[in-house]
Structure formats: structure tokens, C-alpha cells
Amino acid sequence: QVQLEESGGGLVQAGASLRLSCKASERTFDNYGLGWFRQAPGKEREFVAGINRDGGNTFYGDSVKGRFTISRNNAKNTVYLQMNSLKPEDTAVYYCAATRRSVRTADYWGQGTQVTVSS
């Protein structure tokens, strides 16, 4: 069982930046691909970004390409999501996920952190 805890959400204005962090309890952290997903009110949860086990490959949803960057530090059991040039449509609850499958899927979820971008 992998426990994930997100932090770093908040309220910002359009154009600002935020960095989300997600720390995992699992000692074998580097056995898992990691991802960030988000869910806005009334919408389905969507894939935002993913990173493979050694950090050598990253993947992004079309709506965030060029603005968001995912990275991981296996020594700290932590994955990050750097979000730049935020837009009001980025407003959502952001979830961290761990998986042994494709990073566009999830076997374990964090509890989520709210990101609100005002116009």
C-alpha cells in the first residue's frame, strides 16, 4: 500500500506559478510511475502529467504542455508539479497518483489539493 500526500495548492491570480509536491510513504518509491491528475467541479478527472520510474520520460496532457513540468526526487520519495502561466481553467483539485502500469493510470491516489486560479 502506497500512501501519498499532496501539498502546495492555493489561490493565485492568472499568470502566476505554483509548485505542487507529493510525498510517498513507500520505501520502494522508485518502483512506481507517478502522475498528476485533476478534477474540476462537474467534470471528469483528467490526466495532467506523468513520469516514469527513473524520471527519464515525462508525459503531459495537451492543455498543460509547455506550462507544467513534472519531476521526481527518488531520494526524497517526492514528485513535483511545477505549474507556470496558470489560467482560470486550471482551477481544480489536483491528485497525485502512483502506478505500476502506464503513468496515465493510477493504482494509488493521494487525497488531493485545491488549486484555484482567479482571473
N, C-alpha and C positions, 0 to 999 in steps of 0.2 A: 504494500500500500504506500503510495506516494502522497505526501501532504504538501500542498502548495499554498503560499501566502503572498498575495499581491500587495503592493504599496505604491504610493506616488501619484495617485489620482488627485483631482481637484477641479477648481473652477478657474478658467483662464479666458482671456479675450482672443478673438480670432487673430491669427498670425503668430501667436505665442508658441512656446515649446513646453513640453513636459517629458519627463522620463519615468516610465513605469519599471518597477522591479518585481521580481517574483523569486522568492527563496523556497527551495525544496528541502524536505526532511531526508530524502533518500540518499544514503551514502554512495549508492551506485548511480548517481545523477547522470554520469556520462554514458549510461546505457540507454538513455531516453532522448528521443527527439522532443523538441519543445515548440510550443506555438502560443500565439496570442489570438484570441477571438474577441468579438464584441457583439453586444446586443442592444439595440436602441428600442425604445418603447414601441410596441406594436409591430416589431419586425423580428425576423428570424435571426438566430445567432449566425454570424458570418466570420469566415476566416480572415485574419488580418495579416499575420506574418508567421513564418516557421523557420526553424533552424535545425540542422541535423546534429547528430551526437557529438561530432568533433568540431562543430562550428564552421566547417568548410563550405557548406552550402546553405543559402538562405532563399526564402520564397516569400512573395508578397501578394496580397490582394490588389486588384487593379486600382482600387480607389485610393490606395496609400503609397503606391510605388513612387519613389523619388522624394517622399516626405518622411517616411518612417524607416527606422533601421532597427533590426533585431540583432542582439548579440548575446553571448553567454560567457560566463566565467565558471568553468567546471571546478576550480579550486574553491570557489565560494558557494557552489551549488545554487547559482543565481542566473536568471535570464533577464534581459533588459529589453525595453522597447523605447527607443528614442523617437519622440513624435515632434516634428517641426512643422511650421506653417499650418497650424491647426485651423480647422474650419468648423463652423457650427454643425455641419453634418457628421463630424467625428464624435459628436456627443453620444455617449453610450456607456454601458457597464462593460469594462474590459476584463476578460478572463484569461488566466494563464492555464496552459494545458501541457501534460506530459503524455508521451505515447511511445510504444514500441513499434508502431506501424508508420504509415505516412504522416508527416507533420501536419497535414490538413485534416487529421483525425485526432481524437483525444481519448485516452484511457482514464486519465485523472484530471480533475478540474480544481482550480482554486475557487475562492468564494466570490471573487470579483472586486473591482474597484471602479468607482464612478469617475468619469471624465465628462466635464461639461464645458463647452466652448460657447461663449457669448459673442453675438455679432456687434 
